[in-house]
Amino acid sequence: MKENEAWPPERLTPLLAGRLELLPWLKQWHNDLDPTHGVCLGDYFAGFVTEEAYTLGLTLDQVRPWTPPARAARGRRCRSAS
């Protein structure tokens, strides 16, 4: 998205935060050496997230606490008794 769509850092940060959140599980369950690519995928994605955050001018400590913006409350209108 950064290269093909030219997304700005504020739009890319949620993607990095999501990957960063998944890293512990990826490293726990899928960090065996991939024979096709010659790299452990958990380690690869850890490096990817760190490098991408750096290119956006962010640290992992700045990416980690990202949360989605609060949505406006949407509810049903109260029906008045007639």
N, C-alpha and C positions, 0 to 999 in steps of 0.2 A: 504494500500500500504506500510505503514511503517513496519507492522509486517509480512505480507505475501510475499512482494516483496523486502523488505529491501531497500526501496528508501532512498537516502540521503536527508539531510535537504534542499539542494538547489532544489531538485525535488519536495519536499512536500510543500515548501513555496507557490507556485502558487495556490495549492489547498486550503490552509488556507486563502490566500488573497481573493480568490473567495467567500469562505463562509463568511469571515468577511464583504465583500462588500454586501452580501445578508442579513445580520443580521437585519438591520433596517426594511426591508420589512417583514421579517419573524416575528419579534417581533410585528410589526403593525398589520399584518393580520392573524397570526397563533400562537398567544401566549396564547390561552386559555388552560386551564388544560386538558391534554390528560387523559381521565379516564382509558385507558388501561395501560398506563405507569406511571401515577400519577405525571407527570411533564409537565410544559409548554415548548413546543418545542423550542421557541425562546430563552428562558433562558437556556435550555439544550445545544443548539448549541453555545451560547455565552460562556458558561463554557467549552465546548469541544474545541473551537478554542483557548481560553486562555490557557488551559492545554496543548494542543498539541504544541502551540508555545513555551511554557515554556520548554517542554521536548526536543525541538529542539534547545534550548538556545537562543530563540528569544523573543522579546517583541512584543506586538501588534503594537507599533509604528514602529517597523522594518518590520513587515509583511504588514501593510496597504499600503505603497507606492509602493509595487511591481508592476511592469508593464512587459508585455511580451518583450523579446528582439526584437530589430528592425530587420525586415526582409530585406534581400538584395533586391534591386530593380530589378524587372524582367519586362521587357517590350519587345515589338516587335522590331526587328531590322529594322532600316530604309531601305527602298528599294530605291536604287539609280535609278535615271532616266536613261533609256538606249536610 
